């Protein structure tokens, strides 16, 4: 199967899976982001790049398998969430928590499968700037994905808020400014 043929079929499968999938495909198309399959470390299901490319991990997916696997669709939704967030937010545990919660809520909805208790705990966290919740979210991500995932390298908050925390030792107040920082 050629890339262009696969991409159209993949977009169709993701868009038809749920409303979040349709929105993710529309966003990625509107942004002109390139989508493909590329090898990465085993602990990663998909990833985005600073040039706004989005890739499924070839270690886990092929053109054919990605068309039939709901996890391949929800990983696309996860990565599209990061593209919407912008790099500064996406490269934080806060950004990861939002993307993980989106991914696994959608996965549960479209697959009908029960999640592991650890993932249910992650879904129970409010999406806020509680450092305790973000620390626990990081632990869950590392336990679920493995040490190679790299969540231990990310700041809890988007970096400007993290720096402010370390200077003032005051927890940031939530605001609507976290998107596209």
Helices and strands as residue ranges (DSSP letters): H 3-17, H 19-31, E 35-38, E 46-48, E 54-57, H 63-68, H 70-85, H 87-90, H 93-111, H 117-124, H 131-145, G 147-149, G 151-153, H 159-168
